[in-house]
C-alpha cells in the first residue's frame, strides 16, 4: 500500500523538503491499525452472534439431561433461557469467548493485509 505523505504546514521550501518525504503511516502503524480493526470486528461479530451460539450449545447438551420428549427447539430454548436467567443468560461465558476471538481475528486480519502487500495484490 502506498504511504500517505504529510502536507507541509507552511509554504517555506525547507519545511516542504523535510515533511513531504516522511510517510504519515508507517508499516508499524499499519500493523497496529490492522490489529485494532481485527479486534473490533471480532468483538462486534461475537457480541451479535453469541446468543445464537449459547442456544445451539444448550440444545446440543440437552440430550444428556432430558428425554427425547422433553427436548426443546431453538425458540423454546431461547425463551427458557430468558425466563430463567434473564437476557444476560444469553451472554453467559462471553468473556472466555472474547479472550479467544480477539487475538485470533486480530492476527488473521493483520496477516491478510500483510500478505496482500507482500504479494503485491493491487487495490481495486
C-alpha positions in Angstrom: 0.0 0.0 0.0 1.2 3.5 -0.8 2.1 5.7 2.1 0.2 8.9 2.6 2.5 11.9 2.8 2.1 14.7 5.3 1.3 18.1 3.9 3.7 20.9 4.8 2.4 23.3 7.5 3.8 26.3 5.7 5.0 27.3 2.3 8.7 27.7 3.1 10.9 25.4 0.9 12.8 24.0 3.9 9.6 22.7 5.5 8.4 21.1 2.2 11.5 19.0 1.7 11.6 17.9 5.4 8.0 16.9 5.6 6.8 15.6 2.2 9.2 12.7 2.2 8.1 11.4 5.6 5.2 8.9 5.4 2.2 9.7 7.5 1.5 6.0 8.2 4.5 3.7 8.8 4.3 -0.1 8.5 4.3 -0.5 12.2 1.4 2.0 12.4 -0.5 0.0 9.7 0.1 -3.3 11.7 -1.3 -1.7 14.8 -4.3 -0.3 12.9 -4.9 -3.7 11.3 -4.7 -5.4 14.7 -7.2 -2.9 16.2 -9.6 -3.3 13.2 -9.4 -7.1 13.5 -10.0 -6.9 17.3 -13.0 -4.6 16.9 -14.6 -6.7 14.1 -14.2 -9.8 16.3 -15.8 -8.1 19.3 -18.8 -6.9 17.2 -19.3 -10.2 15.5 -19.1 -12.1 18.7 -21.5 -9.9 20.6 -24.0 -10.1 17.8 -23.8 -13.9 17.2 -23.1 -15.1 20.8 -26.8 -15.6 21.9 -27.4 -18.0 19.0 -24.2 -19.8 20.0 -25.4 -20.2 23.5 -28.8 -21.6 22.3 -27.0 -24.0 20.0 -24.7 -25.2 22.8 -27.6 -25.7 25.2 -29.5 -27.7 22.6 -26.5 -29.9 22.0 -26.2 -30.6 25.7 -29.9 -31.2 26.4 -29.7 -34.8 25.2 -27.6 -35.6 28.2 -30.1 -34.3 30.7 -33.6 -34.6 29.1 -35.5 -37.4 27.4 -36.4 -37.1 23.8 -39.9 -35.9 24.5 -38.7 -33.1 26.9 -36.1 -31.7 24.5 -36.7 -28.1 23.2 -36.4 -26.5 19.9 -34.3 -23.3 19.3 -37.1 -20.9 20.0 -38.3 -22.8 23.2 -34.7 -22.9 24.4 -34.3 -19.1 23.8 -37.4 -18.3 25.7 -36.4 -20.7 28.5 -33.0 -19.0 28.9 -34.6 -15.5 29.0 -37.3 -16.6 31.5 -34.9 -18.4 33.9 -31.7 -16.4 33.6 -32.8 -13.1 32.1 -31.3 -11.6 28.9 -27.8 -11.8 30.5 -28.1 -15.6 30.3 -27.7 -15.3 26.5 -24.2 -13.9 27.2 -23.0 -16.4 29.8 -19.4 -17.3 29.0 -18.8 -14.3 26.8 -15.5 -13.3 28.4 -13.6 -16.5 27.6 -15.0 -16.4 24.1 -13.7 -12.9 23.6 -10.3 -13.9 25.0 -10.2 -16.5 22.2 -11.7 -14.4 19.4 -9.9 -11.1 19.8 -6.3 -12.3 19.3 -7.5 -14.8 16.6 -9.3 -12.3 14.4 -6.7 -9.6 15.0 -3.9 -11.8 13.8 -5.9 -13.1 10.9 -6.8 -9.6 9.7 -3.3 -8.3 10.1 -1.8 -11.4 8.3 -4.3 -10.9 5.4 -3.3 -7.3 5.0 0.4 -8.0 5.2 0.1 -10.8 2.6 -1.7 -8.5 0.3 1.2 -6.1 0.5 3.8 -8.8 0.3 2.2 -10.4 -2.8 1.6 -7.1 -4.4 -2.2 -7.6 -4.7 -3.5 -4.5 -6.5 -6.1 -2.4 -4.8 -9.4 -2.1 -6.7 
